Amino acid sequence: MNMVLGKTSLNLEAPFTCDVTAPTAYMVVKRAPNIEALRAARREERARARKREEEEREVTYKVLKAGSGTWKTWKQVTERVEGGMTREDMLMKRASQKTDRHCR
């Protein structure tokens, strides 16, 4: 064997012999893991988990702006909830706003 081209292919120096039952010597060489890449992946995963936790503490809904005249305008409100809310609680909070056009 000359070199490995990928996970499913390799380049051979010489063709196979007709005697496929004869033992053939081979050697598997593994590369050392890239420790820095593994650490970076762990850091990214922790950052994603923190961001996900932060997003779970906020509920966002739209309310009608007071005094917006004939052409009504909407204002997006984001509230931070300390105790944490389930998705169902967030939907109930959003639905309780009568001016939210998505929950009528």
RAJOQUI-V62736 format. One record per pair of residues at least 24 apart in sequence whose C-alpha atoms are under 6 Angstrom apart, sorted by the first residue. I is the first residue (numbers start at 1). J is the second residue. Records with the same first field share a line. If there is no record, write none. Layout:
BEGIN
I: J / J
END
This chain:
BEGIN
57: 81 / 84
59: 90
61: 94
62: 100
63: 99 / 100
64: 99
END
